[in-house]
Amino acid sequence: MGLITYLTRIQFERGAIRLIDEELALLGARRPLVVTDRGLVATGLIGRLAAASRALADAPVFDGTPENPTEAAVLAARDLLRARDCDSVVAVGGGSPLDLAKGVALLATHAEPLGQYAAVLGGIPRIRADQPPVVAVPTTAGTGSEVGRAALLTLADGRKLGFISPFLIPNVAICDPDLTVGLPPRLTAATGMDALTHCIETFLSPRHNPPAEAIALDGLRRAMRALPRAVRDGSDVEAREDMMMAALEGGMTFQKGLGAVHSMSHALGGRQARPLHHGTLNAVLLPHVLRFNAPACGEKFAALREAMGLPPQADLAAAIAALNAELGLPASLAAMGVTAQECEAVLPWAVADHSTATNGRPLGAEEFRRLFAEALG
């Protein structure tokens, strides 16, 4: 493997992190801001990257990314970028630092407030190309944000909204499977189910995009064979490589749109009182949305069964629930501490979410209410 050009420039191989200086130079970037989180700083990874990179050696580091990136964190990182006269952003981490970095680049050149650029608030045409370049370095195999055109950011009022534009796709993605080898089993499982959900939901989207559908099925095949292995043995580099490719392919298919799983997980994920992991939410919600979508997705369900290695009449929802159990993930929203009152409170956000329009079967408030009730267990 090596250089891939699809939506953006992608360096995919073991040891690809060595190319970061070369890629920054090609972008004309000399003074990057590193956006990451405190957990990765504590592992020593950011220090190792800085020691091995001339461009990152003296780069300022913003490590205040919360689990669900917020408007406040975007503004704080943007202010650091301006104060240190940075001309680019290097995002290192999972989906949260990568999404935060997109918000930082956006507000580096666009006027506040951030909310005016959210997709559901009519913000897509307001996002321009004049932003500092972003280099994305994923350290998990899940979100696909390294090639995604969206950033999920929680506004000060608690709404977790999607900011969507081709101008938010990172200029370069550096995908090094070696960076995921130390990921703990639970996080491997949760982020892996995020990637798997992306492949399924984009495939079921009614938008017409055969190339994206083919990519989604390939990503699903990889995730099904590699995720249990990566969880059982974190040092299985072949499984790690397959999972990073599955996550990348899930991100490549975002052009089709997602579905109700993401509408619900975005709504719940915006509540800051108790952060909820996005990939875990997706894993818990996916079986219920699959059951709801089944009457409208017969032919596509057949293709999903084949890609997942299931018999022709297998119950997809049951297969996903069994996979969650095998991976040690919770079986219900209640097991994650979510209450019926919280679900009712975020119901309008799920209905209004940008992913709702591309669910495999149309739905509204009452359907979401039933899905939340079922997922509570």
Backbone torsions as a table, in degrees:
resi	resn	phi	psi	omega
1	MET	NA	170.7	-179.5
2	GLY	-177.8	-129.8	-175.9
3	LEU	-73.6	129.3	175.0
4	ILE	-122.7	136.6	174.3
5	THR	-121.9	104.2	178.3
6	TYR	-151.7	110.0	-173.5
7	LEU	72.9	-42.1	179.5
8	THR	-154.8	-177.4	-179.5
9	ARG	-87.7	127.4	-175.5
10	ILE	-127.8	126.3	170.6
11	GLN	-105.5	112.1	-175.1
12	PHE	-124.6	107.8	173.9
13	GLU	-177.5	160.8	173.4
14	ARG	-63.8	132.7	-178.8
15	GLY	82.9	8.6	-177.0
16	ALA	-62.4	-19.4	-178.5
17	ILE	-60.7	-21.4	179.8
18	ARG	-65.1	-14.0	-175.0
19	LEU	-91.5	4.0	-172.3
20	ILE	-63.5	-40.4	179.1
21	ASP	-65.2	-41.7	179.0
22	GLU	-61.6	-43.2	-178.7
23	GLU	-69.3	-38.8	176.2
24	LEU	-63.5	-39.9	179.1
25	ALA	-63.5	-39.9	178.3
26	LEU	-63.1	-28.7	177.9
27	LEU	-84.6	-5.9	-176.2
28	GLY	72.7	22.7	-177.2
29	ALA	-94.4	129.4	-177.3
30	ARG	-121.5	-21.3	-174.7
31	ARG	-130.9	76.0	-176.7
32	PRO	-78.2	151.3	166.0
33	LEU	-101.0	129.8	176.2
34	VAL	-91.0	124.4	176.3
35	VAL	-110.4	123.9	-177.0
36	THR	-154.2	-158.9	176.1
37	ASP	-133.0	166.4	-174.2
38	ARG	-65.6	-31.4	179.2
39	GLY	-60.7	-44.2	179.3
40	LEU	-69.5	-35.6	175.6
41	VAL	-61.3	-41.6	-178.7
42	ALA	-64.8	-29.9	178.3
43	THR	-71.8	-15.3	-177.4
44	GLY	90.9	-3.0	-175.9
45	LEU	-62.9	-43.2	-178.1
46	ILE	-64.2	-39.6	176.9
47	GLY	-63.2	-39.7	178.8
48	ARG	-66.4	-40.0	178.1
49	LEU	-63.6	-42.6	179.9
50	ALA	-64.1	-37.8	-179.3
51	ALA	-68.4	-28.1	-176.7
52	ALA	-96.0	-1.6	-174.2
53	SER	-128.1	126.0	176.9
54	ARG	-65.5	-39.0	-176.7
55	ALA	-68.1	-32.6	-176.4
56	LEU	-95.5	-3.9	-172.7
57	ALA	-55.7	-43.6	-178.3
58	ASP	-115.9	18.1	-175.8
59	ALA	-72.4	138.4	173.0
60	PRO	-65.6	148.9	-176.8
61	VAL	-122.1	125.3	169.8
62	PHE	-101.6	115.0	-176.5
63	ASP	-115.7	18.5	-176.3
64	GLY	-93.9	26.5	179.5
65	THR	-71.5	120.8	175.6
66	PRO	-78.1	170.6	-177.3
67	GLU	-58.9	-39.9	171.2
68	ASN	-114.5	107.3	-170.3
69	PRO	-59.6	138.7	-172.5
70	THR	-114.3	162.3	174.9
71	GLU	-59.0	-41.6	-179.8
72	ALA	-60.5	-41.0	179.2
73	ALA	-68.7	-37.2	176.1
74	VAL	-58.2	-46.8	-177.5
75	LEU	-66.5	-39.5	179.7
76	ALA	-64.3	-43.3	179.1
77	ALA	-69.2	-38.8	177.6
78	ARG	-61.4	-39.7	179.0
79	ASP	-65.4	-36.9	177.0
80	LEU	-66.6	-41.2	177.8
81	LEU	-57.0	-44.9	-179.3
82	ARG	-69.7	-42.5	-177.4
83	ALA	-63.2	-33.5	-178.8
84	ARG	-98.0	8.3	176.5
85	ASP	54.6	45.9	-179.8
86	CYS	-80.4	147.5	-177.5
87	ASP	-113.2	6.2	-177.2
88	SER	-165.0	169.8	-179.9
89	VAL	-130.7	130.9	171.5
90	VAL	-111.8	113.7	-178.5
91	ALA	-98.9	125.2	-178.3
92	VAL	-125.7	120.3	177.3
93	GLY	145.6	-158.2	175.7
94	GLY	-82.8	-160.3	-175.7
95	GLY	-63.1	-29.4	-177.1
96	SER	-66.0	-53.3	176.0
97	PRO	-62.2	-35.0	-179.7
98	LEU	-66.5	-43.5	178.1
99	ASP	-67.6	-40.4	178.5
100	LEU	-59.7	-41.9	-179.5
101	ALA	-60.3	-37.0	177.6
102	LYS	-63.9	-41.2	177.3
103	GLY	-64.9	-37.3	178.1
104	VAL	-63.5	-47.1	179.4
105	ALA	-62.3	-38.7	179.8
106	LEU	-61.9	-51.3	-176.1
107	LEU	-79.6	-4.9	172.5
108	ALA	-66.0	-27.2	-175.9
109	THR	-128.0	-8.1	-177.8
110	HIS	-111.3	145.4	-177.8
111	ALA	-70.8	148.9	171.7
112	GLU	-73.5	162.9	4.8
113	PRO	-84.4	158.8	-178.9
114	LEU	-60.3	-39.5	-173.0
115	GLY	-57.5	-26.5	-177.5
116	GLN	-65.9	-12.8	-179.1
117	TYR	-99.3	1.0	179.4
118	ALA	-67.7	143.5	-175.1
119	ALA	-60.4	-45.1	-175.6
120	VAL	-73.3	-9.6	177.3
121	LEU	-105.1	18.5	177.2
122	GLY	78.9	22.3	-172.0
123	GLY	-85.3	-12.5	-173.9
124	ILE	-55.5	-49.4	-178.6
125	PRO	-71.7	-9.1	179.7
126	ARG	-84.2	-12.3	-177.2
127	ILE	-88.0	121.2	-175.9
128	ARG	-102.7	170.2	-179.0
129	ALA	-80.3	-16.3	-173.1
130	ASP	-78.9	80.4	178.6
131	GLN	-134.1	152.6	174.8
132	PRO	-64.2	147.7	-178.9
133	PRO	-65.2	149.0	179.3
134	VAL	-121.3	129.5	171.9
135	VAL	-109.0	122.2	-176.7
136	ALA	-103.8	128.5	179.8
137	VAL	-123.8	90.4	-178.0
138	PRO	-71.6	140.3	175.7
139	THR	-116.0	4.6	171.0
140	THR	-127.3	164.5	177.7
141	ALA	-115.3	87.2	-175.4
142	GLY	-159.0	-65.4	-165.1
143	THR	-72.2	-30.7	-173.6
144	GLY	70.6	9.8	-177.3
145	SER	-62.8	-21.2	-179.4
146	GLU	-63.5	-20.6	175.7
147	VAL	-126.1	9.2	-176.6
148	GLY	-85.1	149.4	179.0
149	ARG	-91.0	6.7	-176.2
150	ALA	-121.8	152.1	167.9
151	ALA	-126.3	132.8	176.8
152	LEU	-100.5	113.2	-174.2
153	LEU	-131.0	139.3	-178.4
154	THR	-96.0	120.1	-179.6
155	LEU	-73.6	168.8	-177.9
156	ALA	-60.6	-25.9	-179.5
157	ASP	-86.1	3.4	175.5
158	GLY	97.5	-7.9	179.0
159	ARG	-76.5	128.5	175.4
160	LYS	-96.5	108.5	-171.4
161	LEU	-118.3	156.3	177.9
162	GLY	-94.4	131.9	174.7
163	PHE	-109.5	115.4	-165.9
164	ILE	-127.1	127.9	176.4
165	SER	-171.5	145.7	172.4
166	PRO	-61.4	-19.8	179.8
167	PHE	-80.2	-2.9	175.9
168	LEU	-98.5	-5.2	175.9
169	ILE	-67.9	127.2	178.4
170	PRO	-54.2	147.5	-179.2
171	ASN	-68.5	-31.8	179.0
172	VAL	-143.8	138.0	170.6
173	ALA	-113.8	125.5	177.2
174	ILE	-109.0	103.6	-172.8
175	CYS	-106.0	102.0	-176.8
176	ASP	-115.3	103.6	-177.5
177	PRO	-56.6	-26.0	-179.9
178	ASP	-61.0	-26.0	-178.1
179	LEU	-71.8	-13.0	-179.3
180	THR	-100.0	-3.3	-173.2
181	VAL	-61.9	-33.8	-177.9
182	GLY	-87.7	5.7	-177.3
183	LEU	-67.0	129.6	-179.1
184	PRO	-62.4	156.4	-177.0
185	PRO	-55.7	-45.0	-177.0
186	ARG	-63.5	-41.8	179.8
187	LEU	-71.9	-34.9	174.3
188	THR	-59.2	-44.4	-179.5
189	ALA	-64.5	-48.0	-175.4
190	ALA	-66.8	-44.5	179.4
191	THR	-70.2	-35.0	177.6
192	GLY	-64.2	-38.7	176.7
193	MET	-68.7	-27.5	173.1
194	ASP	-62.2	-48.5	179.1
195	ALA	-61.3	-44.4	-179.7
196	LEU	-62.0	-41.9	178.6
197	THR	-63.5	-39.5	176.8
198	HIS	-57.7	-45.7	-177.8
199	CYS	-63.9	-40.1	-179.1
200	ILE	-71.5	-48.1	-175.3
201	GLU	-67.7	-39.4	178.5
202	THR	-67.5	-36.5	177.7
203	PHE	-62.9	-38.4	-178.2
204	LEU	-79.0	-13.8	178.4
205	SER	-56.9	139.0	-178.3
206	PRO	-74.0	-7.8	179.3
207	ARG	-65.3	145.5	-176.4
208	HIS	-89.0	111.9	178.9
209	ASN	-159.6	77.6	-177.1
210	PRO	-56.0	-40.5	178.3
211	PRO	-59.7	-41.7	179.2
212	ALA	-65.1	-37.1	178.8
213	GLU	-65.1	-39.4	177.8
214	ALA	-64.0	-40.0	178.1
215	ILE	-65.5	-41.2	179.8
216	ALA	-60.7	-41.9	-179.8
217	LEU	-67.0	-37.9	177.3
218	ASP	-64.8	-42.5	177.7
219	GLY	-61.8	-38.9	178.7
220	LEU	-64.4	-44.2	178.2
221	ARG	-57.5	-45.9	-179.3
222	ARG	-62.4	-45.6	-177.4
223	ALA	-64.2	-41.0	-178.4
224	MET	-63.8	-38.0	-177.6
225	ARG	-84.6	-25.8	-171.4
226	ALA	-101.3	-29.0	-172.4
227	LEU	-63.4	-48.6	177.6
228	PRO	-59.1	-37.0	178.6
229	ARG	-65.0	-44.2	-178.7
230	ALA	-64.8	-34.1	178.4
231	VAL	-71.4	-41.3	-179.5
232	ARG	-68.5	-40.0	-175.1
233	ASP	-137.7	97.0	-177.0
234	GLY	-64.8	-14.4	-179.9
235	SER	-93.0	3.4	178.1
236	ASP	-73.7	94.5	-171.7
237	VAL	-67.3	-34.5	178.3
238	GLU	-63.1	-41.4	177.6
239	ALA	-66.2	-40.9	177.9
240	ARG	-61.3	-40.5	-180.0
241	GLU	-66.8	-42.9	177.1
242	ASP	-61.4	-40.8	-179.4
243	MET	-68.9	-37.2	177.5
244	MET	-66.4	-36.3	176.6
245	MET	-69.1	-39.7	177.6
246	ALA	-61.2	-41.6	178.2
247	ALA	-65.3	-42.2	178.1
248	LEU	-61.6	-44.0	-179.0
249	GLU	-67.5	-36.6	174.1
250	GLY	-58.3	-42.3	177.3
251	GLY	-66.2	-34.6	178.9
252	MET	-64.9	-23.3	-176.3
253	THR	-94.7	1.2	180.0
254	PHE	-57.5	-19.5	180.0
255	GLN	-58.1	-24.5	179.4
256	LYS	-81.0	-18.0	-174.6
257	GLY	91.6	157.2	-179.3
258	LEU	-101.9	-147.1	-175.5
259	GLY	-154.1	-158.9	-171.1
260	ALA	-64.7	-29.1	176.4
261	VAL	-56.2	-46.9	-178.1
262	HIS	-73.9	-33.1	175.0
263	SER	-57.4	-43.6	-177.9
264	MET	-74.6	-40.9	-179.3
265	SER	-70.9	-34.6	174.7
266	HIS	-62.4	-44.5	-178.3
267	ALA	-61.4	-48.0	-179.7
268	LEU	-70.9	-34.5	-176.9
269	GLY	-68.7	-18.5	-179.6
270	GLY	-76.1	-14.1	-178.1
271	ARG	-78.2	117.3	-171.8
272	GLN	-87.5	-13.0	-178.6
273	ALA	-59.9	-35.5	179.3
274	ARG	-143.8	97.0	-177.9
275	PRO	-57.8	135.9	179.2
276	LEU	-118.5	131.1	-176.2
277	HIS	-69.0	129.3	-174.5
278	HIS	-61.3	-46.0	-178.5
279	GLY	-64.9	-37.2	178.0
280	THR	-66.7	-42.0	175.1
281	LEU	-57.1	-47.0	-179.9
282	ASN	-59.4	-42.5	-179.6
283	ALA	-60.9	-43.6	-178.3
284	VAL	-68.5	-39.4	-174.7
285	LEU	-80.1	-27.8	-172.0
286	LEU	-56.3	-46.8	-179.0
287	PRO	-58.5	-37.8	-177.3
288	HIS	-70.1	-39.7	178.2
289	VAL	-70.3	-34.7	176.6
290	LEU	-62.4	-43.0	178.0
291	ARG	-61.3	-41.6	179.6
292	PHE	-65.0	-40.7	-175.7
293	ASN	-76.4	-19.2	-170.9
294	ALA	-50.6	-45.0	-177.2
295	PRO	-62.3	-21.9	-176.2
296	ALA	-104.3	-0.7	-169.5
297	CYS	-131.5	36.4	-173.7
298	GLY	-55.3	-54.7	-177.7
299	GLU	-64.5	-40.5	-179.7
300	LYS	-69.3	-34.0	175.7
301	PHE	-62.3	-36.2	178.0
302	ALA	-62.2	-41.4	178.5
303	ALA	-67.2	-36.8	177.6
304	LEU	-64.9	-43.1	178.7
305	ARG	-58.7	-44.5	-179.2
306	GLU	-61.9	-45.4	-178.9
307	ALA	-64.3	-32.2	-178.6
308	MET	-85.3	-4.1	-179.8
309	GLY	74.4	30.6	-178.3
310	LEU	-101.5	156.9	174.7
311	PRO	-62.7	157.9	-174.5
312	PRO	-56.6	-32.1	-177.6
313	GLN	-104.7	15.4	-177.0
314	ALA	-64.4	150.3	177.1
315	ASP	-85.0	109.1	-176.9
316	LEU	-60.9	-44.4	-178.6
317	ALA	-61.1	-43.0	179.0
318	ALA	-64.7	-36.9	179.2
319	ALA	-64.5	-40.9	178.7
320	ILE	-68.3	-41.2	177.6
321	ALA	-60.7	-40.5	178.4
322	ALA	-66.1	-38.3	177.6
323	LEU	-64.5	-42.8	177.0
324	ASN	-56.9	-44.7	-179.9
325	ALA	-63.3	-42.5	178.6
326	GLU	-60.1	-36.1	-177.2
327	LEU	-83.4	-5.5	179.3
328	GLY	81.0	23.2	180.0
329	LEU	-92.0	156.6	-178.4
330	PRO	-64.1	156.1	-176.2
331	ALA	-97.3	-8.9	-176.1
332	SER	-153.8	163.7	173.7
333	LEU	-65.7	-37.1	179.2
334	ALA	-59.4	-37.2	178.5
335	ALA	-65.8	-19.4	176.1
336	MET	-91.5	-0.1	179.2
337	GLY	92.1	6.7	-179.3
338	VAL	-79.5	141.0	179.9
339	THR	-109.7	163.3	176.7
340	ALA	-62.8	-35.4	179.4
341	GLN	-64.2	-39.6	178.0
342	GLU	-64.8	-41.9	179.6
343	CYS	-62.3	-42.0	179.1
344	GLU	-65.4	-37.2	-178.3
345	ALA	-65.7	-34.8	-177.3
346	VAL	-95.1	0.3	-177.9
347	LEU	-52.3	-46.7	179.4
348	PRO	-60.7	-32.3	179.0
349	TRP	-68.4	-38.2	177.4
350	ALA	-64.1	-44.2	179.7
351	VAL	-60.4	-41.5	-175.4
352	ALA	-83.3	-8.7	-174.9
353	ASP	-60.4	147.8	-177.6
354	HIS	-66.1	-19.6	-179.7
355	SER	-80.0	-17.2	-175.8
356	THR	-62.1	-38.1	-175.5
357	ALA	-64.7	-21.6	-176.7
358	THR	-112.1	19.1	173.5
359	ASN	-64.2	153.5	-177.9
360	GLY	-63.8	-17.0	177.6
361	ARG	-143.1	131.9	-177.8
362	PRO	-58.7	145.8	178.7
363	LEU	-155.4	159.4	179.2
364	GLY	-136.2	-157.3	-171.6
365	ALA	-59.8	-44.9	-176.6
366	GLU	-66.7	-38.8	177.4
367	GLU	-64.9	-42.1	177.2
368	PHE	-63.0	-39.9	179.9
369	ARG	-59.9	-42.8	179.0
370	ARG	-66.7	-40.3	179.6
371	LEU	-63.8	-43.0	177.1
372	PHE	-60.6	-43.4	-178.9
373	ALA	-62.1	-43.2	178.7
374	GLU	-64.6	-41.0	-177.6
375	ALA	-71.3	-23.5	176.5
376	LEU	-64.0	-29.5	176.1
377	GLY	87.7	NA	NA
